[in-house]
Amino acid sequence: MKKYEDSGVKKELYQIWQTANKIFWNGKIFTGSENHKLLASVSFITIPSILYYIFMSPEFEKNGQNGYSVIFVIIQITIYILLLITVCMDPGIIPKIRSEYEMDQELLEAPQKYSKIDYRFIVDSKMFIIKGHQFKLKYCSTCAIYRPARASHCPSCDNCVVRFDHHCPWIGQCIGRRNYVYFYFFIMSVSFMLIFVFGTCLSYIIDESKKRSIYMDTSDAVSQTLAQNPVSIILVIYSFGFQCFVVGLWFFHSYLVLTNMTTNEYLKKHWIIQSKNPFRRQNIFKNIVHVLTFISQLKFLELKQPVYETNSQISQRINSSPIHTQNQVNEVNESSKCKEEEAQSYNRNKNNNILNKIQLITQIQP
């Protein structure tokens, strides 16, 4: 890297990082590749929550059930915090190794560092064994790296991710080793919210209908209750419809946590063999601890990492540009003039040196 410090231009990785992720605030924050899907998911959570605050909370307050609103607020805040961390956190991206620039040596050897195998051994064999299973380090031509076991390339975000689980279409972000724990508790919190809304709204309809059924028919009592607060039945239907999907998703990921498996491995049926999953621990508790914890030292991506772009790459980029502004043309002309002046000055100095040598020789000769 030092050879570029004098002959190259110092930049930071986020300025030339080729990815579909969205980068903000000079590389300090980045999100997934599909933020419009994230906004849609936030709206699906926020709109019914607003309806719950406006129409249901006053009814619970009348009945002395203020605790419902407090619990709902706590669940709602937890959901937003977990969603924010899941989307804005590096899922375990292995940076691309490009020929156009050089980076820190430790960053270049990130895949080898993670696999804890000697670098020369990887280059020679690219094979290793885990619990009797022979694995081959697959080469990613897009990222120009050898991926560790369980890592995969996400076509949506255009990155290789360690322990790649899946690309979540609901939040537009990859789910990998570092943010899986937050994703899991996020869908668990959303499941609790939907179950809570369904239960409290349904209980409200039943309780109000029972009060009115004392002096009218049950069907009329239910109709009058819904007519008084139609949002209650809307929230019941809405929460029931979504919880069939979200709660099912939570149960599915709970199964993956207990068996130490990823969504990618489950869908591709990697471990439907006699020797089963080699990454599975001795018991369920160890699987839970291993999956629902992330390793802080596992972070490879440093968006503020200094990168040196070579002069040849800079000139190639400038020459390949079809449109040049007047300032660029002037800069090129000035640089050519300077080169000509330097050449002329060099020639003059060379001629003067030759003349001086000739004079010196003539003086020395007898």
N, C-alpha and C positions, 0 to 999 in steps of 0.2 A: 504493500500500500504506500510505502514511503516514496517509491519512485514516481508517484503521481502528485506528490505534494508540491513539487516545483514545476512540473510540466502540465498539470491538470487543474481543473476548476473544482473547488470543494463545494459539494452540495450535501443535502440530507436525503435520506432514503425516501421519505414520503414525496419528494419532488419528482422522482423518476420511477417510483414503484408502479409497476404495471399490474393493476388490479381493478376489479369491478367495485370494490368497496368505496364508500364515500368518506373522504377525509376532510376534516374541519379543523379550524383554529391552528393552522400551521403544524399539522401532524400530531396535535395533542389529543384529538378525539377522532375516532373513525367508527363507522357503523357498517351495516350490511350493504348488500348490493341492491336491495329492493325496498327502499324506504317507503314507497307508496303502499306496499302491503302492510308495513308496520303501522302507518297511519290508519289504515282500514281496521286493523285489529284493535288499536287504541279506541277507535270510535265504537266498535262493537262492545267494548267494556265500559266506556264512559257514558254513552247515551242511556242505557238502562239504569246505570247508577244514578244519573241525574233525575230520572223519573222516580226512582226509589226514594231519593232524598225529598223531592217536592211533594209526592202524593202519598207515600206510605209512612214516612217518618212522623208527620202530624197525626196520623191515625193511631200509630203505636203510642205516641205521647198521650193521647186522650185516654188510652187504655192502661196507662202506667207501665208501658213496656219500652222505656227509653234505652234499655240495655241493647235492644236490637240495633238501634242506630249506631251506638258506640262500637259494637262488634263489627258492623258493616264498614264503618270508617277505617278500623284497624286492618281489616282484610283488604280494603281498597288501596290503602297506602302501601301495604306489603306487596301487592300485585305490581304497582307502578315502579317501586324500587327494584324488584327482581327483574322486571322487564327491561328497565333502563340498563342494569348491569349486564344482562344477557346480550343485549344488542350492541352495547358500546365496548364490551370486553373482547380482547383477542381470544378467539376460540382455541388457539394453539397453532397458528399459521407458521409454516416453515418458509422463510423468505426464498425467493427465486435467486439463482446464481446466474448472472448475466455476464456475457463477455465484454460488454461495453463499459463496465466499471468494476472497481475493486473495493471491497469492504474489509472490515476488521476480520482477521484470521479466525477468531473464535466464532464469528457469525457464519463464516463460510463453512465451518466444520460442524454446523448445528446438527444435521442428521446423524453424523458419526458420533457426536457427543451424546446424543440422546440414547442411542443403541448401546452405549457403554462397551463398544468393541473397538479393538485397535484399528486405526484408520487404514493401515497397510493391509490388514486382513480383509477389510471390506472391499478395498479396491481389487484385491486378488480374487476373492471367491464370491463376494456378495451373497453369502449364505450363512445362516446361523440356525441354531436349534433351541427350541423352547419346549420342555417337557416331552421330548421325543418327536415333536413336530418340526419338520425342516421348513424354514421360511427363506424366501428369496427376496432381497431388497429390490423392489420394482423401481425402474428408472422412469421418472416423469420428464418427458421431452419438453413440456411446456415450462416447467420450473427449473429444468436442468439439474435435478438433484435425485439422489436415491432415497426413496421414502422409507421410513421405519415401519415396522409391523403395525398393522391396524390403521395406518395413515392412508388417506385417499385424497384425490384431487376433486375439488368442487367446481363443476363447470359454470355454475351461476356466479360465484365470487372469483373464480379463476385463481384459486390458491390450493396448495396442499396443506391439509390440516391433520395434526396429530390426534389419534384415536377419533377419527371422523365418524360421527354418529349419523347426521343427516343435515341437509339444508332445509331449514324450516320455512315453508312457504307463507306462513302466517305472520312472521316477523321479518322475513327477508334476510336472515343471518345464518351463518354456519353454526352448527352445534358440535363442539369438539371437547377435547380433554379439559380445557380450562373453564369453559362456561356451562358445561353440562349440568353441574350441580345447581346453578341458578335457574337454568331452564326447567329442571325437574321440579323445583319448589315453586316456580312460576305457574306451571300447569296445575300443580297441586293446589295453589292458592286460588286460581280461577275456578277449579272444581269446587272448592269449599264455598266460594262466593255464589256460584250458581245453585248449589244445593241449599245454601242458606236463604237465598232469595226465593227459591221455589217453596221451601218449607214455611217461611214466615208469611208470604203472601197467601199461600193456600190455607194456612191456619187462620189468617185474618178473615178470609171469605167464609170459612166454616163457622167461626165464632160469631161473626155478625149475622150470618144466616140463622144460627140457632137462637139468637136474641129476638129476631123478627118472627121466627116460626112459632113463637108463643101465641101470637094473636093473628097469624095468617098461615096459609099453606106453605109447605117447605119450598115448592117451586117458585112461588111468588116471593118468598123471603130471599132466595138466592138471586132472583132477577132484580129485586130492589137493591140488594147489596152491590151487585155488579153495576147497576145503573148509577148508584151513588159514587162508586169508585171504579170506573172501567179499567184503569191502569193496572189494577191488581191482577185481573185475569190475563192482561197482556204480558205482564211480567212472569206469570206462572207458565204461560205457553212458551214464552221466549227462553226462560231459564231451563225448562224441561227439554226443549229442542236442542239447545246448545250443550247441555250437560250430558246428553247421550253421546256426543262426540268427544267433549273435553274429558269427562270422567273416564271414558273408555281409553282415551290416549294416556291418561295418568296411570290407569291400571296396566296398560301395555308397557310403559316405561318402568313401572315398578317391577314387572316381570324381568325386564332387561337388567335392572339393577341387581336383582336377586341372583341372576344367572351370569352376571358380568359379561354381558353381550351388548353389541351396538345394533342400532337399527339397520345399518348397512350390512352387517354380518347376518342379521336375521333374515333380511329380504333376499340376500344372495345365498342363503342356506350354507354358510361356510362350515358349520360344525355339526352337520348331520352325518357324522361318521362314527365309527365304533369307539375311537379314542376320545371323542367329544371335544369340548372347548378347552384348549391348553391354558387360557388366561383365567379360568375359573379357579377361585380360591378354595380352601379346604371346607369352609362352611359359609352359610348365608351372611353371617355378621361380617366376616372379612371381605366378602363381595361388596357389601354396602359401604364399608369404610373405604375400600379401594376406589369405588366408582364415584361416591359422593364427596370426595375430597380432591382438590387439585393441587398440583405441585407448583409452587411459586417460581422455582428455579427452571421450570420448563419453558419459560417464555423465550422465544427465539426472535420475535419481531420487535425491532426497535426503530420506530419511524423517525427518530431524531439521530439515527446512526449516520456518522459522516461518510460520504461517498465521494470518490474522486473520478471525475469524468475526463477522459484523455483528450489531448488536443486534436488528435486525428478524428475522434468521434465528434468533437465540436465542429471542426471544419467540414466533416461529412454532412452534419446536420444543416449547417449554414448553406453549403452548396446545393443540397437537395431541396432547399426551400424555393418554391417557384416564384415568390414575390419578395422583393427587397424594397424597403423603404429608402427614402432619400438619405436619411442618416446612416443607414447601413452602407449605401453606395459610397458616401463620403468617407466613412471609416475605412472601407476597402481601398479607396483611392489614396487616402492619407498613409495607410500602412504600406502600400506599394511605393509611394514617394519616399518614405523613410528608408525602405529597403534599398532603393536606388541610390539615395544619398549615402547610405552606409557603404554600399559597394564602391561608389566613386571615392569616398574617403579612404577606404581600404586600399584601393588601387593607387591613390596618390601617396599614401604612406609606404606602400610597397616599392613604388618607383623611387621615392626619396631614400629609402634604405639601400636600394641597389646602387644609387649614385654615391651615397656615403661610403659604401664598401669599395666602390671603384676608386674613389678619391684616396681612401686609406691605403689601398694596395699600391697606387701610384706613388704615394709618399714613402712607403716602406722600401720600394724597389730602388737599387743603387743607380 
